[in-house]
Amino acid sequence: MLFSLRELVQWLGFATFELFLHLLALLVFSMLVALRMDLFNGLSWWLVFVPLFAADGLSTYFTTIVSIRLYQENEKRLAVLRLLWVLTVLSLKLVCEVLLCQKLAEQDRARDLWFGLIASALNISHPWGNTAVAASCCGEVWRCF
């Protein structure tokens, strides 16, 4: 089932512009990964991840501006909640990106850095996704009995 744009904006807490920004960064990142794997093996992983880091920085800047405007329009509660939510999600996403980049760039020195540990930041930022999947699986199993 695909979500509508309105549902995505409400669910993630990001504006439409921010979603477009992150999708564009993901597209450029995917192209850089393909180029690094096929043609430019000497390209640093830190350079490959630059579009994702830039999207996080621009999204943080945009969120700060929106929160300041909401605060000036006496929507103080909404401004603080939006700022805290988006900064929490972006910081956990950034932790995941930096750890993954470190693991890929320094594979021989980062042996203790497991991929499960790297992805745990994503599970913290969106725990209801795992809960919904588990609940639906349990519901299907329960119907069989």
C-alpha positions as CSV (number, residue, x, y, z in Angstrom):
1,M,0.0,0.0,0.0
2,L,1.4,3.4,-1.0
3,F,1.0,6.4,1.2
4,S,-0.3,9.7,-0.2
5,L,1.8,12.8,0.1
6,R,-0.4,14.2,2.9
7,E,-0.1,11.0,4.9
8,L,3.7,11.0,4.5
9,V,4.0,14.6,5.6
10,Q,1.8,13.9,8.7
11,W,3.5,10.6,9.5
12,L,7.1,11.8,9.2
13,G,6.7,15.4,10.3
14,F,8.7,16.7,7.4
15,A,7.5,19.3,4.9
16,T,7.0,18.4,1.2
17,F,10.1,20.3,0.3
18,E,12.1,18.4,2.8
19,L,10.8,15.1,1.5
20,F,11.8,16.1,-2.0
21,L,15.2,17.2,-0.8
22,H,15.9,13.8,0.9
23,L,14.6,11.9,-2.2
24,L,16.9,13.9,-4.4
25,A,19.9,13.3,-2.1
26,L,19.0,9.6,-2.1
27,L,19.0,9.6,-5.9
28,V,22.4,11.3,-6.1
29,F,23.8,9.0,-3.4
30,S,22.6,5.9,-5.3
31,M,24.4,7.1,-8.4
32,L,27.6,7.8,-6.5
33,V,27.5,4.4,-4.9
34,A,27.1,2.8,-8.4
35,L,30.0,4.9,-9.8
36,R,32.2,4.0,-6.8
37,M,31.5,0.3,-7.1
38,D,32.0,0.2,-10.9
39,L,34.3,2.9,-12.1
40,F,36.0,4.9,-9.4
41,N,37.1,2.4,-6.8
42,G,39.4,5.0,-5.2
43,L,36.5,7.4,-4.4
44,S,36.2,7.9,-0.7
45,W,33.0,6.7,1.0
46,W,32.9,10.0,2.8
47,L,32.5,11.8,-0.6
48,V,29.8,9.3,-1.6
49,F,27.8,10.2,1.5
50,V,28.1,14.0,1.0
51,P,24.6,14.3,-0.6
52,L,23.0,12.6,2.4
53,F,24.9,14.9,4.8
54,A,24.0,17.9,2.8
55,A,20.3,17.0,2.8
56,D,20.4,16.6,6.6
57,G,22.0,20.0,7.0
58,L,19.6,21.7,4.7
59,S,16.7,20.0,6.3
60,T,17.9,21.2,9.7
61,Y,18.2,24.7,8.4
62,F,14.7,24.7,6.9
63,T,13.2,23.2,10.1
64,T,14.9,26.0,12.1
65,I,13.5,28.7,9.9
66,V,10.0,27.2,10.0
67,S,10.1,26.8,13.8
68,I,11.2,30.4,14.2
69,R,8.3,31.6,12.0
70,L,5.9,29.5,13.9
71,Y,7.2,30.9,17.2
72,Q,6.8,34.4,15.9
73,E,3.2,33.7,14.9
74,N,2.5,32.6,18.5
75,E,2.3,28.9,17.6
76,K,4.9,28.2,20.3
77,R,3.9,24.7,21.2
78,L,3.8,23.6,17.6
79,A,7.1,25.3,16.9
80,V,8.9,23.5,19.7
81,L,7.3,20.1,19.0
82,R,8.2,20.3,15.3
83,L,11.7,21.4,16.1
84,L,12.3,18.6,18.6
85,W,10.7,15.9,16.5
86,V,12.5,16.7,13.3
87,L,15.9,17.3,15.0
88,T,15.5,14.0,16.8
89,V,14.8,12.1,13.6
90,L,17.5,13.8,11.7
91,S,20.1,13.3,14.4
92,L,19.3,9.6,14.6
93,K,19.5,9.4,10.8
94,L,22.8,11.2,10.8
95,V,24.2,8.8,13.4
96,C,23.2,5.9,11.2
97,E,24.8,7.5,8.1
98,V,28.1,8.4,9.9
99,L,28.4,4.9,11.4
100,L,27.7,3.2,8.1
101,C,30.2,5.5,6.3
102,Q,32.8,4.7,8.9
103,K,32.2,1.0,8.6
104,L,32.5,1.1,4.9
105,A,35.5,3.4,4.8
106,E,37.5,1.7,7.6
107,Q,36.5,-1.9,7.3
108,D,39.7,-3.3,8.8
109,R,39.7,-1.0,11.8
110,A,35.9,-1.0,12.4
111,R,35.5,-4.7,12.9
112,D,33.6,-4.2,16.2
113,L,31.0,-2.0,14.5
114,W,28.2,-4.4,13.6
115,F,25.6,-3.5,11.0
116,G,22.9,-4.3,13.6
117,L,24.4,-1.5,15.8
118,I,24.5,0.8,12.8
119,A,20.8,0.2,12.0
120,S,19.7,0.5,15.6
121,A,19.4,4.3,15.3
122,L,16.8,3.8,12.6
123,N,14.8,1.4,14.9
124,I,14.9,4.0,17.7
125,S,13.7,6.8,15.4
126,H,10.7,4.7,14.0
127,P,9.9,2.0,16.6
128,W,6.2,1.9,15.6
129,G,7.1,0.5,12.2
130,N,8.6,-2.6,13.8
131,T,5.6,-2.8,16.2
132,A,3.1,-2.6,13.3
133,V,4.9,-5.3,11.4
134,A,5.1,-7.6,14.4
135,A,1.4,-7.0,15.2
136,S,0.3,-7.8,11.7
137,C,2.4,-11.0,11.7
138,C,1.0,-12.0,15.0
139,G,-2.5,-11.3,13.7
140,E,-1.9,-13.5,10.7
141,V,-0.6,-16.3,12.9
142,W,-3.5,-16.0,15.3
143,R,-6.0,-16.3,12.4
144,C,-4.5,-19.7,11.5
145,F,-5.5,-21.3,14.8
